[in-house]
Amino acid sequence: MRKKPVIIGVGELLWDLLPTGKKVGGAPANFVYHASRLGAESYVISAIGSDTLGNELMREIQEIGIGSLIERVNYPTGTVLVELKDGIPNYTIVEGVAWDHIPLTEKMKQLAKQANAVCFGTLAQRSKVSRETIQALLSHVPEDSYTILDVNIRQHYYSKEIILSSLRNCNVFKINDDELRLMKQIFDVNMMSDTAACLWFVETFDLKFLILTAGADYSSIFTRDDVSRIVTPKVNVVDTVGAGDSFTGAFIASILAGKTLVEAHQAAVDRAAFVCTRAGAWVSE
Protein backbone atom coordinates (compact mmCIF):
# COMPACT_ATOMS: atom_id res chain seq x y z
CA MET A 1 0.00 0.00 0.00
CA ARG A 2 1.41 3.39 -1.03
CA LYS A 3 2.25 5.62 1.95
CA LYS A 4 0.42 8.92 1.97
CA PRO A 5 2.65 11.73 0.65
CA VAL A 6 3.48 14.55 3.07
CA ILE A 7 2.56 17.93 1.60
CA ILE A 8 3.24 21.29 3.27
CA GLY A 9 2.03 24.81 2.57
CA VAL A 10 4.02 27.55 4.31
CA GLY A 11 3.04 31.21 4.39
CA GLU A 12 -0.07 33.30 4.76
CA LEU A 13 -3.06 31.99 6.71
CA LEU A 14 -5.97 34.39 7.00
CA TRP A 15 -9.63 35.16 6.71
CA ASP A 16 -10.91 36.16 3.27
CA LEU A 17 -13.64 38.73 3.97
CA LEU A 18 -16.03 37.98 1.11
CA PRO A 19 -19.36 39.69 0.40
CA THR A 20 -21.04 36.48 1.64
CA GLY A 21 -19.02 36.35 4.89
CA LYS A 22 -15.55 35.29 5.99
CA LYS A 23 -13.81 32.19 4.65
CA VAL A 24 -10.45 30.63 5.53
CA GLY A 25 -7.84 31.59 2.96
CA GLY A 26 -4.22 32.17 2.07
CA ALA A 27 -2.63 30.50 -0.97
CA PRO A 28 -0.45 27.93 0.88
CA ALA A 29 -3.36 26.96 3.15
CA ASN A 30 -5.68 26.64 0.15
CA PHE A 31 -3.10 24.44 -1.61
CA VAL A 32 -2.86 22.18 1.45
CA TYR A 33 -6.62 21.95 1.85
CA HIS A 34 -7.13 20.68 -1.70
CA ALA A 35 -4.16 18.30 -1.56
CA SER A 36 -5.68 16.81 1.58
CA ARG A 37 -8.99 16.27 -0.21
CA LEU A 38 -7.11 14.06 -2.68
CA GLY A 39 -5.63 11.90 0.05
CA ALA A 40 -2.35 13.59 0.97
CA GLU A 41 -1.12 14.01 4.53
CA SER A 42 -1.18 17.78 4.53
CA TYR A 43 0.12 20.47 6.88
CA VAL A 44 -0.12 24.25 6.94
CA ILE A 45 2.75 26.18 8.54
CA SER A 46 1.90 29.75 9.52
CA ALA A 47 1.14 32.11 12.41
CA ILE A 48 -2.05 33.58 13.83
CA GLY A 49 -2.83 36.04 16.57
CA SER A 50 -4.01 35.38 20.12
CA ASP A 51 -7.39 36.83 19.22
CA THR A 52 -10.94 35.76 18.43
CA LEU A 53 -10.24 35.49 14.69
CA GLY A 54 -7.25 33.27 15.45
CA ASN A 55 -9.33 31.02 17.71
CA GLU A 56 -12.00 30.69 15.04
CA LEU A 57 -9.40 29.93 12.39
CA MET A 58 -7.82 27.17 14.48
CA ARG A 59 -11.23 25.59 15.09
CA GLU A 60 -11.92 25.61 11.37
CA ILE A 61 -8.62 23.88 10.57
CA GLN A 62 -9.09 21.28 13.29
CA GLU A 63 -12.65 20.52 12.18
CA ILE A 64 -11.60 20.07 8.56
CA GLY A 65 -8.83 17.69 9.64
CA ILE A 66 -5.74 19.36 8.20
CA GLY A 67 -2.42 19.01 10.01
CA SER A 68 -0.85 22.23 11.19
CA LEU A 69 2.15 23.83 12.82
CA ILE A 70 0.68 27.23 13.57
CA GLU A 71 2.33 29.56 16.06
CA ARG A 72 0.54 32.21 18.11
CA VAL A 73 2.27 35.60 17.89
CA ASN A 74 1.63 39.10 19.22
CA TYR A 75 0.11 40.40 16.00
CA PRO A 76 -3.49 40.27 14.75
CA THR A 77 -4.72 37.33 12.70
CA GLY A 78 -4.53 38.17 9.00
CA THR A 79 -7.53 39.39 7.02
CA VAL A 80 -8.05 40.23 3.37
CA LEU A 81 -10.96 42.23 1.98
CA VAL A 82 -12.18 40.43 -1.14
CA GLU A 83 -14.34 42.41 -3.58
CA LEU A 84 -15.88 40.52 -6.48
CA LYS A 85 -16.66 41.80 -9.96
CA ASP A 86 -18.27 39.18 -12.21
CA GLY A 87 -16.82 36.53 -9.90
CA ILE A 88 -13.24 37.84 -10.28
CA PRO A 89 -11.69 38.83 -6.94
CA ASN A 90 -9.84 42.00 -6.04
CA TYR A 91 -7.82 41.75 -2.82
CA THR A 92 -7.00 44.42 -0.23
CA ILE A 93 -4.40 42.87 2.08
CA VAL A 94 -3.78 44.11 5.62
CA GLU A 95 -0.14 44.62 6.66
CA GLY A 96 1.60 43.92 9.97
CA VAL A 97 -0.35 40.76 10.71
CA ALA A 98 0.51 37.41 12.29
CA TRP A 99 1.61 35.61 9.11
CA ASP A 100 4.22 38.33 8.55
CA HIS A 101 5.92 36.99 11.69
CA ILE A 102 6.10 33.20 11.29
CA PRO A 103 8.80 32.00 13.71
CA LEU A 104 11.06 29.09 12.77
CA THR A 105 10.65 26.13 15.15
CA GLU A 106 12.40 22.79 15.46
CA LYS A 107 9.12 20.99 14.72
CA MET A 108 8.82 22.88 11.43
CA LYS A 109 12.35 21.88 10.42
CA GLN A 110 11.71 18.23 11.26
CA LEU A 111 8.47 18.22 9.26
CA ALA A 112 10.23 19.82 6.27
CA LYS A 113 12.72 16.93 6.26
CA GLN A 114 9.81 14.50 5.71
CA ALA A 115 8.09 16.52 2.98
CA ASN A 116 7.33 15.16 -0.48
CA ALA A 117 6.17 18.63 -1.56
CA VAL A 118 6.28 22.14 -0.13
CA CYS A 119 4.35 25.08 -1.57
CA PHE A 120 5.42 28.65 -0.85
CA GLY A 121 4.79 32.04 -2.41
CA THR A 122 6.13 35.55 -2.72
CA LEU A 123 3.43 37.27 -0.66
CA ALA A 124 4.49 35.82 2.71
CA GLN A 125 8.06 36.88 1.94
CA ARG A 126 7.13 40.58 2.08
CA SER A 127 8.38 40.59 5.70
CA LYS A 128 11.90 39.68 6.83
CA VAL A 129 10.80 37.26 9.58
CA SER A 130 8.55 35.08 7.43
CA ARG A 131 10.94 35.28 4.45
CA GLU A 132 13.80 33.92 6.55
CA THR A 133 11.58 31.17 7.98
CA ILE A 134 10.42 30.08 4.53
CA GLN A 135 13.94 30.03 3.09
CA ALA A 136 15.28 28.12 6.10
CA LEU A 137 12.53 25.49 5.81
CA LEU A 138 13.24 25.01 2.09
CA SER A 139 16.86 24.19 2.95
CA HIS A 140 15.63 21.16 4.94
CA VAL A 141 13.38 19.70 2.22
CA PRO A 142 14.74 16.52 0.55
CA GLU A 143 16.32 17.15 -2.86
CA ASP A 144 13.95 14.79 -4.67
CA SER A 145 10.83 16.51 -3.29
CA TYR A 146 8.71 19.07 -5.12
CA THR A 147 9.26 22.69 -4.06
CA ILE A 148 6.46 24.75 -5.56
CA LEU A 149 6.67 28.51 -6.05
CA ASP A 150 3.23 30.05 -6.46
CA VAL A 151 3.89 33.68 -7.38
CA ASN A 152 1.39 35.99 -5.66
CA ILE A 153 1.30 39.36 -7.37
CA ARG A 154 -0.73 41.35 -4.87
CA GLN A 155 -0.59 45.14 -4.57
CA HIS A 156 3.10 46.15 -4.16
CA TYR A 157 4.16 43.01 -2.24
CA TYR A 158 6.69 41.59 -4.68
CA SER A 159 10.10 42.34 -6.14
CA LYS A 160 12.43 40.88 -8.74
CA GLU A 161 14.88 40.02 -5.98
CA ILE A 162 12.36 37.91 -4.05
CA ILE A 163 11.01 36.27 -7.22
CA LEU A 164 14.53 35.43 -8.41
CA SER A 165 15.67 33.95 -5.09
CA SER A 166 12.41 31.97 -4.91
CA LEU A 167 12.88 30.60 -8.43
CA ARG A 168 16.33 29.39 -7.41
CA ASN A 169 14.71 27.56 -4.47
CA CYS A 170 11.92 25.83 -6.42
CA ASN A 171 11.51 23.10 -9.02
CA VAL A 172 7.83 23.77 -9.80
CA PHE A 173 6.67 27.24 -10.88
CA LYS A 174 2.95 28.16 -10.83
CA ILE A 175 1.78 31.32 -12.62
CA ASN A 176 -1.34 32.59 -14.34
CA ASP A 177 -1.49 34.42 -17.66
CA ASP A 178 -1.41 37.89 -16.08
CA GLU A 179 1.59 36.92 -13.96
CA LEU A 180 3.34 35.48 -17.02
CA ARG A 181 3.14 38.87 -18.75
CA LEU A 182 4.76 40.47 -15.72
CA MET A 183 7.43 37.74 -15.49
CA LYS A 184 8.31 38.30 -19.15
CA GLN A 185 8.87 42.01 -18.40
CA ILE A 186 10.85 41.41 -15.21
CA PHE A 187 13.18 38.87 -16.84
CA ASP A 188 13.42 40.75 -20.16
CA VAL A 189 11.97 37.98 -22.34
CA ASN A 190 9.13 40.11 -23.72
CA MET A 191 9.97 39.26 -27.31
CA MET A 192 9.28 35.56 -26.73
CA SER A 193 5.90 33.92 -27.23
CA ASP A 194 4.20 32.70 -24.06
CA THR A 195 5.16 29.12 -24.86
CA ALA A 196 8.79 30.03 -25.54
CA ALA A 197 8.94 32.08 -22.34
CA CYS A 198 7.53 29.20 -20.28
CA LEU A 199 10.12 26.84 -21.74
CA TRP A 200 12.81 29.46 -21.06
CA PHE A 201 11.87 29.42 -17.36
CA VAL A 202 11.89 25.60 -17.34
CA GLU A 203 15.41 25.51 -18.82
CA THR A 204 16.87 28.50 -16.97
CA PHE A 205 15.74 27.42 -13.51
CA ASP A 206 15.85 23.64 -14.09
CA LEU A 207 12.15 23.18 -13.33
CA LYS A 208 10.35 19.85 -13.19
CA PHE A 209 7.05 21.57 -14.04
CA LEU A 210 5.83 25.01 -15.01
CA ILE A 211 2.09 25.35 -14.43
CA LEU A 212 0.34 28.09 -16.42
CA THR A 213 -3.34 28.79 -15.83
CA ALA A 214 -5.28 31.12 -18.11
CA GLY A 215 -8.61 31.41 -16.31
CA ALA A 216 -11.65 30.51 -18.37
CA ASP A 217 -9.56 29.77 -21.49
CA TYR A 218 -7.02 26.98 -20.88
CA SER A 219 -4.16 25.72 -18.74
CA SER A 220 -0.79 24.31 -19.77
CA ILE A 221 1.83 22.32 -17.90
CA PHE A 222 5.37 22.36 -19.26
CA THR A 223 8.24 19.96 -18.60
CA ARG A 224 11.59 19.71 -20.38
CA ASP A 225 10.18 16.99 -22.65
CA ASP A 226 6.43 17.47 -22.80
CA VAL A 227 3.55 19.96 -22.73
CA SER A 228 -0.01 19.23 -21.64
CA ARG A 229 -2.70 21.73 -22.64
CA ILE A 230 -6.36 21.45 -21.60
CA VAL A 231 -9.21 23.82 -22.45
CA THR A 232 -10.99 25.09 -19.34
CA PRO A 233 -14.49 23.59 -18.98
CA LYS A 234 -17.45 25.97 -18.87
CA VAL A 235 -19.12 26.11 -15.45
CA ASN A 236 -21.45 28.47 -13.59
CA VAL A 237 -18.88 30.59 -11.77
CA VAL A 238 -19.73 31.87 -8.27
CA ASP A 239 -16.20 33.19 -7.72
CA THR A 240 -12.63 32.23 -8.66
CA VAL A 241 -11.15 32.66 -5.16
CA GLY A 242 -8.62 29.89 -4.56
CA ALA A 243 -9.10 28.27 -7.97
CA GLY A 244 -5.40 28.44 -8.84
CA ASP A 245 -4.42 27.05 -5.44
CA SER A 246 -6.85 24.15 -5.83
CA PHE A 247 -5.39 23.46 -9.28
CA THR A 248 -1.85 23.25 -7.92
CA GLY A 249 -2.84 21.18 -4.89
CA ALA A 250 -4.74 18.66 -6.99
CA PHE A 251 -1.94 18.44 -9.58
CA ILE A 252 0.86 17.81 -7.09
CA ALA A 253 -1.22 15.35 -5.04
CA SER A 254 -2.06 13.46 -8.23
CA ILE A 255 1.56 13.36 -9.41
CA LEU A 256 2.63 12.03 -6.01
CA ALA A 257 -0.13 9.41 -6.26
CA GLY A 258 1.50 8.09 -9.44
CA LYS A 259 -0.70 9.74 -12.08
CA THR A 260 0.72 10.64 -15.48
CA LEU A 261 1.21 14.28 -16.47
CA VAL A 262 -2.05 14.33 -18.45
CA GLU A 263 -4.02 12.49 -15.74
CA ALA A 264 -2.75 14.82 -13.03
CA HIS A 265 -3.46 17.85 -15.22
CA GLN A 266 -7.04 16.69 -15.80
CA ALA A 267 -7.56 16.15 -12.07
CA ALA A 268 -6.32 19.70 -11.47
CA VAL A 269 -8.63 21.16 -14.11
CA ASP A 270 -11.62 19.30 -12.68
CA ARG A 271 -10.85 20.43 -9.13
CA ALA A 272 -10.41 24.09 -10.07
CA ALA A 273 -13.61 24.09 -12.12
CA PHE A 274 -15.53 22.67 -9.16
CA VAL A 275 -14.09 25.30 -6.79
CA CYS A 276 -15.30 28.06 -9.12
CA THR A 277 -18.89 26.86 -8.65
CA ARG A 278 -18.74 27.50 -4.88
CA ALA A 279 -18.05 30.56 -2.71
CA GLY A 280 -14.54 30.85 -1.32
CA ALA A 281 -11.48 28.64 -1.60
CA TRP A 282 -12.44 25.84 0.83
CA VAL A 283 -15.44 23.98 -0.56
CA SER A 284 -17.43 21.01 0.67
CA GLU A 285 -17.81 18.12 -1.73
N, C-alpha and C positions, 0 to 999 in steps of 0.2 A: 504494500500500500504506500503510495507516494506521501511523504511528509508534507504538511502544509507549509507553503513558503512564508517567510517572515518579511513583511512589507511595512516600511516606516514612512510617515510624512512628518517633516520637521519644519516649523515656521508658525505662521499666523493661525490663531484659533480665536474665533470671535462670533458675535451675533450679527447676522445680516438683518438690518431693519427694513423689511419689505413693506409695501403698502398693505399687505394682508396680515402683517404681524412679524415678529422676529423669528428667524430660523438660524440654526447653527451653520457657520460657514468658515471660510478660510481655505485657500486652495489645497494646502497639504492635508488638512483634515478631510476635505471633500474627497480627495484622491484615496485616502485610507478607507473612508466609509465605503466607497464603491468597490474597492479591492476586497474588502471584507465580505461584501455581498456575494462575491464570486468565489468565496471559500478560502481566502488567504487569512493567515494570522496577522492581524494588522494593528499597528500602534501609532498614535499621534504623540509627538513630542512638542510641547509648547509651554506657555505660562499664562495664568489667569490671575485676576485680582482676588483679594479676600473680601469680596463684596457679594451682593445678592445675585448679580448677573453671573459671577463666577460660580456660585453655588448651583444656580440653575443649569449652567453649561455642563458642570460635572455630572449632575443627575442625568442629563440628556445622554451623555456619552456612556455612562454606566448602564442605563436602560437599553441602549441600542447594542451594547455588548462589544464595543471596540476597546482594545487595550490602550493604555495611555501611561505616559510619564509626563505629568503636567505639574509644574511647580507653581506655588502661590507666591506672588511677589507684591511689593508695596506700590503697585500701580493699578489703575482701573482696568477691568476686563474690556477687551477690544470690542468696538462696535463700528459698523459701516452702514451709512445711509444708502439704501439702494432705491433709485428712482427708475421706473420702467417706462419705456416708450416703444409701443408695438412689441412688447415682450423683451426688448433689448435693454440690459441694465446699464445704468450709469452710477458709478460708485463715488461716494464722498467718505474718505478714510480718516478716522481720528488718529492724531499723533500722540506720542508719549503714553502708550498703553502697555499692558502687561506683556504682550508678545514681542514688544521691542526689547524686553529684558529677560530673555530665556537664559537661565543660568546653566552652565555645563555641570552635569553630575556624573558620578561613577556609574550609576545604573544606566544612564544614557549611553555612555561609552561601551559598556558591556553589551547592551542591546544592539548597538551599531555593528559590533563584531559578528553578530549572528544574522545580519540582514541579508536577504536575497535581493532586495530593492529598497532604495531610499529616494523619496521625492522631496525636492527643495525648490525654492523660487528666489526671485530677486527682491520681492517686496519685503520679506522679513529681514533682509540684509541692509535695510535702510538705516538701522541702528548698529553701533559698534558691538554692543554686547551680544545681540542675537547673531550678527554676522560671524563673530568669532566662535560662537557655539556651533553654528552650522558647519563652518569650515573644519573645526576640530572633529566633529562627529564624522564627517566625510573621510577624514584620514584613517578612521578605524574600520571602515566598511571593507569587506573582502574584495580583492581585485576582480574576481569573476562575477560580482554582483552588478545589478543595474543601478546606476546613479542618474536620476532623472531631473533635469533642469526644466522647470516650467516657468518661462519668463512671464513676469506679471508687470505689464506696463500700466501703472496706475498713477495718475497725477504726475508729480515730479519725482517719484520715488524709484529712480533707476539711474544708472550711469554706465558708460562704456566700460569703465574700470571694473565695476561689479559684474557686468555681463561677461566680460572677457575672463575674469578669474573663475567665474562659475562654469563657463564652457570648458575651461581646462580641468575642472573637477567633475565633469559629467561624462557619461557615454550614451545618454539618451537626451535629445533636445526636443521639447514640445513648444510649438508656436502656432498662432493662428495667422490668417492672411494679413491682417492689419499689422501684426507684430513683425511678420516677414518683411513688409515694406520698410519698417523702421530698421530692422537688422541689416537690410541691404544698404541703407544710407550709412549707418554707423560703421559698417565694415567695408565701405567703399566698393561694393559689388553691384551698384545700381544698374550697370549696363547689362548684367546677366538676366536671363529669363528666370522666373520663379523656380523652375525645375533645376536649372543650372546652379542657381544660388544655393538651393537645398543640398545638392550634391557637393558643392564647394564646402559647405559647413560639415558635411559627413566626412569628407577627405581631410579637411584642415584640422578638425578637432578629433579625428579618429572615433567617430560615433558608431555605435551599434545600430541605432535607429534615429531618424529625424521624423517627428510626427507633425504634420501640417494639417490643421483643420480650417476649413473655409466656410463655416456657418452652414447656411441652408443649401450650399452648392455641392461641395464634395469634401473629401479628406484624402490625404496621401501619406503613405509611410515609406520612407526611403531607407535603404541599406546600401552598403557598398556594391552589392550584386543584384539588387532587386528593387522594384517599386510596386506598391499596391495602391490602387486608386479606386475609391468607391463613392458613387453619387449619394448624397445625403437623402434619405427617405423623407417624404412629405408627411408631416404630422400637424396636429392642432397644437400650436405652441402657446403655452401659458406664460413661461419665461425661459430664458436661456441661462439663468444663474447656475453655475456649477457644471454646465454641460461639458466643457472642455476637460474639467477635472475628472468627471465620470468616465469620459473617453479614455483618458490616460490610465486611470485605475483599472478599468476593465481590460485594456490592452495588455498591460504589464502582468496582471493576474493570469490572463489567458496564456501568455507566452510562458510564464513560469509553470503553468499547468500542462505544458507540452503541446500547445496548439501551434499550428503553422502560422506564418506571417498573415496569410489571407484570412484564416479562421479567427485569429486574434483580432485582426482589423475589423472583421464583420461583427464580432462580439462587442467591440468598442463602439461601433456605429449604432448598433441596436440599443446599447445602454444609454448613450447620449441622447438618442431620439426619444427614448422613454422619459428621461429626466426632463426634457423640454415640455412634456405634456403635463407636468406637475409643478406646483409652486415651490421655489427654493431648490437648494442643492441636494438635500437629504430627503429621499422619497421612499415611501412605503411601496411594497410590491403590489 
